[in-house]
Amino acid sequence: MNSHLLFSFDIDRETNTVHVQREFSAGVDLVWEAWTNPEILDQWWAPKPYQSVTKHMEFKVGGWRFYAMMSPENELVAWCLQDYTTIDPKTRFTYFNAFADENENPDLPGSDW
């Protein structure tokens, strides 16, 4: 295993922006699938011991993901909404992220990812 994989976390305080770059010891197809397939995304997205449960995901520009973050006791912690704004296949994507209510109404202001 390569222990010298890129992980860059840079903060630009002037623009209130965080830039994250991460290299994985896996092929591009597998990494892309891990971010774009809800069955796989739910397996790793939530910090342990929580669980991510996707209710809806349409990975396309103008599409969205609506998911719940669940506690180990299977209690709802939060609903979250991600609206996909750009997609460059197998390279990058961006989305607007916000907490939401159970009816998919965002709790603004949210953030761009």
N, C-alpha and C positions, 0 to 999 in steps of 0.2 A: 504494500500500500504506500502511495506517495504521501509523505508527511509534509511536503512543501507546497500544498495547494493554496492558491490565492484566496485570501479573505481580507477585503479592504472595507473599512467603515469610516467614511470621512464626513465631517460636519461642516457645513458652510453657514455660519451664523448670520451673515449679511443677507442671505436669501432664505433663511429658515429651511434649509434643505439638507437631507442626509443622503449620501450616495453609498450604496452597498454593492460590492462586487464579490462574487463567490465562485470558486472553481470546485467542481465535483469530480471524484474519481469514478466517473460513469460516462457513458456515451450521451451525446446531445439528445438523441431520441428518447432515452430513458428519463433524463432530467426534465425534458419538455413534458413528457407524459405525467410525471410526478406533480407538475404544476397545473396541468390542464385537464386531467381526468379526475372527477370528484371522488371516485372510489379510492384512488391512490392518495389524493390530496388529503382526504379525511384521516388517513392512517398516520400522517406525520405533522399536520398543520398546528394542532393544539399543543401547548406546552404540557408535559406530563405533570400531573396525573389527569389532566382534562382531556376531553375528546371533542373533535370537530364533527358535526353532523350536517351535511349539505342537504338542504331541502330543494334547492333549484340551482342549476348551473348551466348557462349557455355561453360557452367560451367563443365569443365573437365580438367585434367592435359593436357597441350598443347593447350587448348582452350583459348578463349579470350573474353573480353568485350570491345566494342568500343562504346563510348557514347559522347554526346555533353552536355555542360553546357550552359544553355540558360538564358538570362536576363529576367526580368519581362516584357520587351517590345518585347519578343520573338526574340531577337537578339543573335546570336552565341557569346559566350564568349570564349569557348575553346573546342577543341576535346581532348579526353583522351582515352588511350589504357591501358588495364590491361591484361597481359598474365599470366594465372594460372600455377603455378609451382608445388605446392603440394596441395593435398586435403585429409584430414582425416575426412570422413563424420561425420557431427554433432559434430565435435570437434574443428577443425581449418583448415585454408587454407592459402596459401601464393600466392602472385602474384607480378610480376614486373609491375610497374606503370610509365607511361610517358605521357606528353602532346604529341599530334600528329597533323598531318595535316588531311585534309578531305579524303585523300587516305589511311589512317591508317599507315602512315610512322611516327615512333616515333621521337620525338624531344629529343634526348639523352642529358644528361646521364640518367634521370629517377631515380627510387628508388624501393627498395624491400619492400613489405608490408607483 
